[in-house]
Amino acid sequence: MTRNSVLADVRLPATRRRPTLADPRRADSPRCVGLIMHSLASRPGRIVSMAQDIAAQLHARLLVEFTSLADPGHLQAVRLIERGADLVVVAGGDGTIRQVLPELLGSPIPLGIIPVGSGNVLAAALGLAPGSLADQVGAAIAGRLLDIDVGEVVCTEDTGRTTGPALFCCMAGIGRDAETVRATSRTLKKLLGPAAYGVVGLGQVLRRPRPMSWRVDTDHWQTGRHWTVLATNTPLVPGAHIVPGGVLLAEQARMDDGLLDVVAVAPQRPDEWAGIAVKGLFGSPARVPGLDYAQGPTIQVHSPEPVAVQADGDIVSARCVDFRARIAGRIRLRVA
């Protein structure tokens, strides 16, 4: 049996710490847990063993699939659901989570997250990253249920080609932030987590802003030179290791309000980055030059020149000229 095959009812030796549940017979407990393990995740045997312990306490089956370069998560979710999984758990990062979103959007089947990927922004935004591996596995399988919004972005490229919809849970961005994502290596993400984007982004700070226009719903277009325009669903960008607590994006943003928040970063002079940095790092309530905010269910951005677009850390277009983001629906999660 290969790593990419399905492992039904896996039973491995117990680890040193066996996760236990205070109330293993809750009415909303899963009966069949489908675990998607990223092929590069560390300690896969330990994770599977812990998941088996939790599933056994719930009198649930455990099905396990590993991702591969050819199949990074979506087909695994399809197969697990077809085999009866009523909970899909991802042991990986934001990229693997994005792969399973199409199967879970609007579905009663919850998503559990074991944040062992190179980028774990969603898990950190939900408060899932801290704690022991045993606690993370327990929360992913038997935690309380929470519904959050899922956004989608569609891009029209300068060739007329349309890409998307690409789903996201935390944010989609067009401009220099997407170019930062594209320039951030897997090695640096593995070393620093979400803070890797901030480190690489420092090299993008002084690059010339791009001409872009944006609007929320049918409001008037806001035109100028922008470093980036973000459609975000979370108030913070987690900044593990470098910025404890994270960087403030949009203090009004909520992950369950049916709205996206625009953060338009448009410094006109290099010294305006200082105010933007203070706002982000310390959460100052004062408005600062170079930052504009808005909120609504749909966001449009137009660029006269092709620019990159990212969704939750994945590049979804390299040559976008028209960007449209909206709330596509909700998913249900297991959280601590």
C-alpha positions in Angstrom: 0.0 0.0 0.0 1.5 3.4 -1.0 1.3 6.6 1.0 -1.2 8.0 -1.5 -3.7 5.2 -1.0 -6.6 5.2 1.4 -5.9 3.7 4.8 -9.1 2.6 6.4 -9.5 2.2 10.1 -5.8 2.8 10.8 -4.5 1.5 14.1 -0.9 2.5 15.1 0.9 2.2 18.4 -0.1 4.8 21.0 2.1 7.9 21.4 3.5 9.1 24.7 0.6 11.4 25.2 -2.8 10.0 24.4 -5.4 12.8 23.8 -8.6 12.3 25.8 -12.0 13.9 25.6 -14.0 15.2 28.5 -17.3 14.3 26.8 -16.8 11.8 24.0 -20.6 11.2 23.4 -21.7 14.6 22.2 -24.6 14.6 19.8 -22.6 16.5 17.2 -19.6 14.1 17.3 -18.5 12.7 13.9 -19.1 9.0 13.0 -16.5 8.9 10.3 -13.4 11.1 10.3 -11.6 11.7 7.0 -8.0 12.8 7.6 -6.1 14.4 4.7 -2.3 14.4 5.5 0.0 16.6 3.5 2.7 14.5 2.1 5.5 16.7 3.5 4.0 17.1 7.0 6.3 16.1 9.8 5.4 13.3 12.3 2.6 11.8 10.1 2.6 8.6 12.1 2.1 10.4 15.4 -0.7 12.5 13.9 -2.5 9.5 12.6 -2.1 7.7 15.9 -3.5 10.6 17.8 -6.4 10.9 15.4 -7.1 7.2 15.8 -7.2 7.6 19.6 -9.7 10.4 19.4 -11.8 8.6 16.8 -11.9 5.5 19.0 -13.2 7.5 21.9 -16.0 8.8 19.7 -16.7 5.3 18.4 -15.9 6.7 14.9 -14.1 5.3 11.9 -10.9 7.0 10.7 -10.0 7.2 7.0 -6.7 8.6 5.9 -5.4 9.9 2.6 -2.0 11.6 1.7 -1.7 14.4 -0.8 0.8 14.3 -3.7 2.1 16.8 -6.2 -0.4 15.6 -8.7 -3.3 15.5 -6.2 -2.8 18.3 -3.6 -6.0 17.7 -1.6 -9.2 18.2 -3.6 -9.6 14.6 -4.9 -8.7 13.3 -1.5 -11.7 15.2 0.0 -14.0 14.0 -2.7 -13.0 10.3 -2.0 -13.3 10.7 1.7 -16.8 12.2 1.5 -17.9 9.5 -1.0 -16.8 6.9 1.6 -18.9 8.4 4.3 -16.7 11.0 6.1 -18.9 13.5 8.0 -15.8 15.4 9.1 -12.8 16.3 6.9 -9.6 17.1 8.8 -6.6 18.7 7.0 -3.2 18.1 8.5 -1.4 20.7 6.4 -1.5 24.5 5.7 -3.5 27.1 4.0 -2.9 25.7 0.5 -4.3 22.3 1.4 -7.3 23.9 3.1 -8.0 25.8 -0.1 -8.0 22.5 -2.0 -10.9 21.1 0.1 -13.0 24.3 0.3 -15.1 23.5 -2.9 -16.3 20.3 -1.3 -17.2 21.8 2.0 -18.6 25.2 1.0 -22.3 25.3 2.1 -22.0 21.7 3.3 -22.9 20.5 6.8 -19.6 18.6 6.8 -17.2 20.5 9.1 -13.5 21.1 8.5 -10.9 20.4 11.2 -7.4 21.8 10.9 -4.2 20.4 12.3 -1.8 23.3 11.4 1.4 21.6 10.3 1.9 23.3 6.9 4.4 25.9 5.9 1.7 28.6 6.1 -1.0 28.4 8.8 -2.6 31.8 8.6 -6.2 30.5 8.9 -5.4 28.4 11.9 -3.6 31.2 13.6 -6.5 33.6 12.9 -8.8 31.2 14.6 -6.5 30.7 17.6 -5.7 27.1 16.6 -1.9 27.2 16.1 -0.7 27.5 19.8 -0.7 24.4 22.0 0.6 20.9 21.8 0.0 18.6 18.8 -2.4 16.5 21.0 -4.5 19.6 21.7 -4.6 20.5 18.0 -5.7 17.0 16.9 -8.3 17.0 19.7 -9.7 20.3 18.6 -9.7 19.4 14.9 -11.8 16.2 15.6 -13.9 17.0 18.6 -13.8 20.8 19.1 -16.8 23.1 19.1 -18.5 24.0 15.8 -18.0 27.5 14.3 -19.3 28.9 10.9 -17.1 31.4 9.0 -17.5 33.1 5.7 -15.6 32.0 2.6 -14.7 34.5 -0.1 -14.1 34.0 -3.8 -12.1 36.0 -6.3 -12.4 35.9 -10.1 -9.8 37.5 -12.3 -9.9 38.7 -15.9 -6.4 38.8 -17.4 -5.1 41.1 -20.0 -5.4 38.3 -22.6 -9.2 38.1 -21.9 -8.8 34.8 -20.0 -10.8 34.4 -16.8 -9.3 32.6 -13.8 -11.3 31.4 -10.8 -13.4 31.5 -8.8 -10.6 30.9 -6.3 -11.9 30.5 -2.8 -10.2 32.0 0.3 -10.9 32.2 4.0 -8.6 35.0 5.1 -7.8 37.4 2.2 -7.2 38.0 -1.4 -4.9 40.7 -2.6 -3.9 42.4 -5.9 -0.6 44.2 -6.3 2.7 44.2 -4.5 1.4 41.9 -1.7 0.8 39.2 -4.3 4.2 39.8 -5.7 5.6 39.3 -2.2 3.7 36.0 -2.0 5.2 34.9 -5.3 8.7 35.8 -4.1 8.5 34.0 -0.8 10.2 30.6 -0.9 8.8 27.4 0.7 11.9 27.2 2.8 11.4 30.6 4.3 7.7 29.9 5.0 8.6 26.6 6.7 11.2 28.5 8.8 9.1 31.6 9.8 5.5 30.6 9.1 3.2 33.6 8.1 6.0 36.1 9.2 8.0 35.0 6.1 5.7 37.2 4.0 6.5 40.2 6.1 10.2 39.6 5.8 10.1 39.3 2.0 7.6 42.2 1.9 10.2 44.6 3.3 12.0 44.3 0.0 8.8 45.4 -1.8 8.1 48.4 0.4 9.9 51.0 -1.6 8.8 49.7 -5.0 6.6 52.0 -6.9 2.8 51.7 -6.2 0.7 50.6 -9.2 -2.2 52.5 -10.7 -5.4 50.9 -9.6 -9.1 51.8 -9.1 -11.3 50.0 -6.6 -14.9 50.2 -5.3 -17.2 48.4 -2.9 -20.6 47.2 -4.4 -21.8 50.0 -6.7 -20.0 52.9 -4.9 -17.8 55.4 -6.7 -14.5 54.2 -7.9 -11.4 55.2 -5.8 -8.5 55.8 -8.1 -4.8 56.3 -7.4 -1.5 54.5 -7.1 -1.7 51.6 -4.7 0.9 49.3 -3.2 -1.9 46.7 -2.8 -5.6 46.4 -2.5 -6.8 43.6 -0.1 -10.2 42.0 0.3 -9.9 40.6 3.8 -12.1 38.5 6.1 -10.0 38.8 9.2 -8.9 41.8 11.3 -5.3 40.4 11.8 -2.6 38.9 9.8 -0.9 36.5 12.3 2.8 37.2 12.7 4.3 34.3 14.6 7.9 34.6 15.7 8.3 38.3 14.7 5.0 40.1 15.6 3.3 38.5 18.6 -0.5 38.6 18.0 -0.1 39.7 14.4 -0.4 42.8 12.3 -3.7 44.7 12.3 -5.4 44.8 8.9 -8.9 45.9 9.4 -10.2 46.3 12.9 -13.9 46.1 11.8 -13.4 42.8 9.9 -15.2 39.7 11.2 -15.1 36.2 9.8 -18.8 35.6 10.1 -20.5 38.9 9.2 -21.1 38.2 5.5 -18.9 41.1 4.5 -15.4 41.6 3.1 -13.2 44.5 4.2 -11.1 46.5 1.8 -7.7 47.6 2.9 -6.2 49.9 0.2 -2.5 50.5 0.9 -1.5 53.6 -1.1 1.5 55.5 0.4 2.4 58.5 -1.7 5.8 59.1 0.0 8.3 56.7 1.6 7.8 58.3 5.0 4.1 57.4 5.1 5.2 53.7 5.6 6.1 54.7 9.2 2.5 55.6 10.1 1.2 52.5 8.3 3.7 50.3 10.3 2.6 51.9 13.6 -1.0 51.3 12.8 -0.4 47.7 11.9 1.8 46.8 14.8 0.2 48.7 17.6 -3.4 49.0 16.5 -3.6 52.8 16.7 -7.2 54.0 16.3 -6.0 57.1 14.4 -6.3 57.2 10.6 -3.0 57.5 8.8 -2.1 58.7 5.3 -1.8 55.9 2.8 -4.5 53.6 4.2 -8.1 53.5 3.1 -10.9 51.2 4.3 -14.3 50.1 3.2 -16.7 47.2 3.8 -19.2 45.3 1.7 -20.2 42.0 0.2 -18.5 42.6 -3.2 -15.2 44.3 -4.1 -13.9 45.3 -7.6 -10.4 46.4 -8.6 -9.3 47.5 -12.0 -5.6 47.8 -13.1 -4.6 49.3 -16.4 -1.6 47.0 -16.4 -1.4 43.3 -15.5 -0.6 42.5 -11.9 -0.5 39.4 -9.7 -3.3 38.2 -7.4 -3.1 35.9 -4.4 -5.7 34.1 -2.4 -4.7 32.9 1.1 -1.0 32.7 0.0 -1.6 31.0 -3.4 -1.0 32.9 -6.7 -4.2 32.6 -8.6 -3.3 35.0 -11.5 -0.1 36.6 -12.7 -1.7 39.0 -15.2 -5.0 40.3 -13.7 -6.5 43.5 -14.9 -10.0 43.1 -13.3 -10.4 41.6 -9.9 -13.8 40.7 -8.4 -14.2 39.4 -4.9 -17.3 38.5 -3.0 -18.6 36.3 -0.1 -19.4 32.9 -1.7 -20.9 31.2 1.4 -19.9 29.6 4.6 -18.0 26.6 5.9 -18.3 24.9 9.3 -15.2 24.3 11.3 -14.1 22.4 14.4 -12.2 24.8 16.7 -10.8 24.7 20.3 
